Amino acid sequence: MGAFAYQALDAAGRTQTGVVQADTVRAARGLLRDKGLSPLSVSPAGDVASAGRLAGLGSRGLSSTHLVVLTQQLAVLIRAGLPIDEALAALADEASDQRLRAVVAALRSRVMEGSTLAASMAEFPDSFPEIVCATVQAGEQSGALDEALDRLADYAETRDSLNRELVSAFAYPVLLLLVAFAVVAGLMSSVVPRVVDVFSNLGGQLPLLTRALIAISGFLSKFGWLLALMLIAAIVIWRLLMRRTELRHRMDAFWLRLPLLGRVLRASETARVTRTLAVLTGAGVPVLEALRLAAQTLRRLPLQQAMRRAAQRVREGTAIARALSESQAFPPVALRLISSGERSGRLAEMFDAAATQQAREVKSALDLLRAVLAPMVILFVGALVLAIVLAILLPIFELNTLIGAP
């Protein structure tokens, strides 16, 4: 029985899309008619991209959340003794998300044709990265596929948790700055022009701070659109420049050298790569292949290149910890744990311990970063608002003095 993606009309004339299990296209059309649908198009879901487009889902792959759900549920079903094709069929029937249903149905179709689960996943790189395919392949070869899938689910959950920690650390300061700039823009565009009209009829010399505020307000009212265009152009140019490997390498090296932010970035990258190595080596992937795949998960080019050089040194016979330490790019604590794992023969366990230790380091550094950033942003916003208020009030104070003078 294969999987077929369809488009059909229901009784109300609305277009319905999805995936149906059937032996042939004709049988799939019959099942749709039995459900009260009028099929418009039905095609095999052997290709996730084409099936996804037919089902109105575009060509994007699975999200991290879908990947976690798929690996967890598949591990449970396989551990319960179900064959892979039956486990995939059960997941396809129970999937509430159309994209997940289409992907699982396509996997099942490939498995029914005789492919292994890893080979089936490898045909859909948008949904299943190389690390997933390599781990599943190792699990299939060792007969511990359920354990390999469990490791992948834990890996995806931990990775997403680390990413959320990083995002949340900068979300509050950035949001506060955006609100502050919005308030300032509102004051400069509505309040300040009215104050200018009042002061222009008084004559005399206005305070320097007030004159500066009036000049800025006038500039923004005339050329604000130009500044917005320049900002958009700067963002576009920056993104284009970051595609150049040499420039991106220099910028990544600069971020890594910063006192506090560099500590966060280095620890988060080390946590990510050691967790990847723990999953791969624990599933039985060869060390050299694990190092190659782990290097692809690093986002900072200096660390990525250091990992690739280390893989080359390991290929020449150097120990992993020593090869990584030669680059001086990774934290010493993580390297000591890896070295201990090599000596004791518990490399996967020590990779996992290093990842856990570096995750704690990230949390500690992020807490410190929040403690530093939040007061700085509040002080900056307060100083900005205070300057605007003083620029408005100073002429009023001088006006009261003039009126009260004999």
HUMO-V598260 format. One record per residue. N is the residue number from 0. RES is the residue in one letter. NEAR is the number of other ideal C-beta (glycine too) atoms within 10 Angstrom. Layout:
n->N res->RES near->NEAR
n->N res->RES near->NEAR
//
This chain:
n->0 res->M near->12
n->1 res->G near->21
n->2 res->A near->27
n->3 res->F near->28
n->4 res->A near->30
n->5 res->Y near->25
n->6 res->Q near->18
n->7 res->A near->21
n->8 res->L near->15
n->9 res->D near->12
n->10 res->A near->8
n->11 res->A near->6
n->12 res->G near->7
n->13 res->R near->8
n->14 res->T near->10
n->15 res->Q near->18
n->16 res->T near->17
n->17 res->G near->19
n->18 res->V near->28
n->19 res->V near->23
n->20 res->Q near->18
n->21 res->A near->18
n->22 res->D near->10
n->23 res->T near->13
n->24 res->V near->15
n->25 res->R near->10
n->26 res->A near->16
n->27 res->A near->24
n->28 res->R near->20
n->29 res->G near->13
n->30 res->L near->17
n->31 res->L near->23
n->32 res->R near->12
n->33 res->D near->8
n->34 res->K near->11
n->35 res->G near->10
n->36 res->L near->19
n->37 res->S near->13
n->38 res->P near->19
n->39 res->L near->14
n->40 res->S near->12
n->41 res->V near->22
n->42 res->S near->15
n->43 res->P near->17
n->44 res->A near->31
n->45 res->G near->20
n->46 res->D near->18
n->47 res->V near->28
n->48 res->A near->17
n->49 res->S near->16
n->50 res->A near->26
n->51 res->G near->26
n->52 res->R near->14
n->53 res->L near->22
n->54 res->A near->21
n->55 res->G near->14
n->56 res->L near->21
n->57 res->G near->10
n->58 res->S near->12
n->59 res->R near->12
n->60 res->G near->18
n->61 res->L near->22
n->62 res->S near->14
n->63 res->S near->12
n->64 res->T near->13
n->65 res->H near->18
n->66 res->L near->23
n->67 res->V near->19
n->68 res->V near->19
n->69 res->L near->25
n->70 res->T near->24
n->71 res->Q near->17
n->72 res->Q near->18
n->73 res->L near->26
n->74 res->A near->21
n->75 res->V near->15
n->76 res->L near->20
n->77 res->I near->21
n->78 res->R near->14
n->79 res->A near->9
n->80 res->G near->8
n->81 res->L near->15
n->82 res->P near->11
n->83 res->I near->19
n->84 res->D near->16
n->85 res->E near->13
n->86 res->A near->23
n->87 res->L near->27
n->88 res->A near->21
n->89 res->A near->16
n->90 res->L near->21
n->91 res->A near->23
n->92 res->D near->12
n->93 res->E near->11
n->94 res->A near->20
n->95 res->S near->7
n->96 res->D near->15
n->97 res->Q near->16
n->98 res->R near->22
n->99 res->L near->23
n->100 res->R near->24
n->101 res->A near->29
n->102 res->V near->32
n->103 res->V near->30
n->104 res->A near->30
n->105 res->A near->29
n->106 res->L near->29
n->107 res->R near->27
n->108 res->S near->25
n->109 res->R near->26
n->110 res->V near->19
n->111 res->M near->17
n->112 res->E near->10
n->113 res->G near->8
n->114 res->S near->15
n->115 res->T near->17
n->116 res->L near->25
n->117 res->A near->20
n->118 res->A near->15
n->119 res->S near->24
n->120 res->M near->23
n->121 res->A near->18
n->122 res->E near->16
n->123 res->F near->19
n->124 res->P near->13
n->125 res->D near->13
n->126 res->S near->25
n->127 res->F near->25
n->128 res->P near->16
n->129 res->E near->15
n->130 res->I near->21
n->131 res->V near->25
n->132 res->C near->21
n->133 res->A near->24
n->134 res->T near->30
n->135 res->V near->25
n->136 res->Q near->21
n->137 res->A near->24
n->138 res->G near->26
n->139 res->E near->17
n->140 res->Q near->15
n->141 res->S near->12
n->142 res->G near->8
n->143 res->A near->17
n->144 res->L near->24
n->145 res->D near->16
n->146 res->E near->18
n->147 res->A near->29
n->148 res->L near->26
n->149 res->D near->20
n->150 res->R near->24
n->151 res->L near->25
n->152 res->A near->20
n->153 res->D near->17
n->154 res->Y near->25
n->155 res->A near->22
n->156 res->E near->16
n->157 res->T near->19
n->158 res->R near->17
n->159 res->D near->15
n->160 res->S near->10
n->161 res->L near->20
n->162 res->N near->13
n->163 res->R near->11
n->164 res->E near->16
n->165 res->L near->15
n->166 res->V near->10
n->167 res->S near->11
n->168 res->A near->19
n->169 res->F near->15
n->170 res->A near->11
n->171 res->Y near->13
n->172 res->P near->18
n->173 res->V near->12
n->174 res->L near->11
n->175 res->L near->16
n->176 res->L near->13
n->177 res->L near->10
n->178 res->V near->11
n->179 res->A near->17
n->180 res->F near->12
n->181 res->A near->10
n->182 res->V near->14
n->183 res->V near->18
n->184 res->A near->12
n->185 res->G near->11
n->186 res->L near->18
n->187 res->M near->20
n->188 res->S near->13
n->189 res->S near->9
n->190 res->V near->13
n->191 res->V near->23
n->192 res->P near->13
n->193 res->R near->10
n->194 res->V near->19
n->195 res->V near->16
n->196 res->D near->9
n->197 res->V near->12
n->198 res->F near->18
n->199 res->S near->10
n->200 res->N near->6
n->201 res->L near->11
n->202 res->G near->7
n->203 res->G near->9
n->204 res->Q near->9
n->205 res->L near->19
n->206 res->P near->15
n->207 res->L near->10
n->208 res->L near->16
n->209 res->T near->22
n->210 res->R near->14
n->211 res->A near->13
n->212 res->L near->23
n->213 res->I near->19
n->214 res->A near->10
n->215 res->I near->15
n->216 res->S near->20
n->217 res->G near->14
n->218 res->F near->13
n->219 res->L near->16
n->220 res->S near->13
n->221 res->K near->9
n->222 res->F near->12
n->223 res->G near->13
n->224 res->W near->10
n->225 res->L near->10
n->226 res->L near->11
n->227 res->A near->10
n->228 res->L near->11
n->229 res->M near->11
n->230 res->L near->10
n->231 res->I near->10
n->232 res->A near->10
n->233 res->A near->10
n->234 res->I near->10
n->235 res->V near->10
n->236 res->I near->10
n->237 res->W near->11
n->238 res->R near->9
n->239 res->L near->9
n->240 res->L near->11
n->241 res->M near->12
n->242 res->R near->8
n->243 res->R near->11
n->244 res->T near->10
n->245 res->E near->8
n->246 res->L near->12
n->247 res->R near->14
n->248 res->H near->15
n->249 res->R near->12
n->250 res->M near->16
n->251 res->D near->21
n->252 res->A near->15
n->253 res->F near->11
n->254 res->W near->14
n->255 res->L near->18
n->256 res->R near->11
n->257 res->L near->11
n->258 res->P near->6
n->259 res->L near->13
n->260 res->L near->15
n->261 res->G near->16
n->262 res->R near->19
n->263 res->V near->23
n->264 res->L near->20
n->265 res->R near->24
n->266 res->A near->25
n->267 res->S near->22
n->268 res->E near->25
n->269 res->T near->26
n->270 res->A near->25
n->271 res->R near->24
n->272 res->V near->27
n->273 res->T near->27
n->274 res->R near->25
n->275 res->T near->24
n->276 res->L near->27
n->277 res->A near->27
n->278 res->V near->30
n->279 res->L near->27
n->280 res->T near->24
n->281 res->G near->22
n->282 res->A near->27
n->283 res->G near->18
n->284 res->V near->25
n->285 res->P near->12
n->286 res->V near->16
n->287 res->L near->12
n->288 res->E near->15
n->289 res->A near->29
n->290 res->L near->26
n->291 res->R near->18
n->292 res->L near->23
n->293 res->A near->27
n->294 res->A near->19
n->295 res->Q near->14
n->296 res->T near->18
n->297 res->L near->21
n->298 res->R near->11
n->299 res->R near->21
n->300 res->L near->17
n->301 res->P near->20
n->302 res->L near->23
n->303 res->Q near->20
n->304 res->Q near->17
n->305 res->A near->20
n->306 res->M near->25
n->307 res->R near->17
n->308 res->R near->16
n->309 res->A near->24
n->310 res->A near->22
n->311 res->Q near->13
n->312 res->R near->18
n->313 res->V near->18
n->314 res->R near->13
n->315 res->E near->8
n->316 res->G near->7
n->317 res->T near->14
n->318 res->A near->14
n->319 res->I near->23
n->320 res->A near->22
n->321 res->R near->15
n->322 res->A near->23
n->323 res->L near->27
n->324 res->S near->18
n->325 res->E near->13
n->326 res->S near->16
n->327 res->Q near->9
n->328 res->A near->22
n->329 res->F near->24
n->330 res->P near->19
n->331 res->P near->9
n->332 res->V near->14
n->333 res->A near->26
n->334 res->L near->19
n->335 res->R near->15
n->336 res->L near->22
n->337 res->I near->25
n->338 res->S near->17
n->339 res->S near->16
n->340 res->G near->22
n->341 res->E near->15
n->342 res->R near->12
n->343 res->S near->10
n->344 res->G near->9
n->345 res->R near->13
n->346 res->L near->21
n->347 res->A near->20
n->348 res->E near->16
n->349 res->M near->25
n->350 res->F near->27
n->351 res->D near->24
n->352 res->A near->18
n->353 res->A near->27
n->354 res->A near->25
n->355 res->T near->16
n->356 res->Q near->19
n->357 res->Q near->26
n->358 res->A near->21
n->359 res->R near->12
n->360 res->E near->20
n->361 res->V near->24
n->362 res->K near->16
n->363 res->S near->13
n->364 res->A near->20
n->365 res->L near->21
n->366 res->D near->12
n->367 res->L near->14
n->368 res->L near->18
n->369 res->R near->15
n->370 res->A near->9
n->371 res->V near->12
n->372 res->L near->19
n->373 res->A near->13
n->374 res->P near->10
n->375 res->M near->10
n->376 res->V near->17
n->377 res->I near->13
n->378 res->L near->10
n->379 res->F near->14
n->380 res->V near->17
n->381 res->G near->11
n->382 res->A near->9
n->383 res->L near->15
n->384 res->V near->14
n->385 res->L near->10
n->386 res->A near->14
n->387 res->I near->19
n->388 res->V near->11
n->389 res->L near->14
n->390 res->A near->22
n->391 res->I near->20
n->392 res->L near->14
n->393 res->L near->16
n->394 res->P near->20
n->395 res->I near->13
n->396 res->F near->11
n->397 res->E near->16
n->398 res->L near->14
n->399 res->N near->10
n->400 res->T near->9
n->401 res->L near->10
n->402 res->I near->7
n->403 res->G near->7
n->404 res->A near->6
n->405 res->P near->2
//
